[in-house]
């Protein structure tokens, strides 16, 4: 059996699955991170 490790935040945005609590900034103008449970 394969077990998935538990992560704090799993979000699907724009077809991209984010499975960690890092903020990915596209243009450098965003100062806050809107990730849930991070």
QUIVENKA-V560279 format. One line per field, one symbol per residue. ss: DSSP state (@ for helix, = for strand, . for the rest). psi: psi as a letter, one per 20 degrees, with the letter a starting at -180 (. if undefined). burial: # if it has 24 or more other C-alpha atoms within 12 Angstrom, else .. Layout:
ss = ???
psi = ???
burial = ???
//
This chain:
ss = ..........===..===....................
psi = ppppqpqhpoqopkjpopkakqpopgjiiphqpkpqk.
burial = ......................................
//
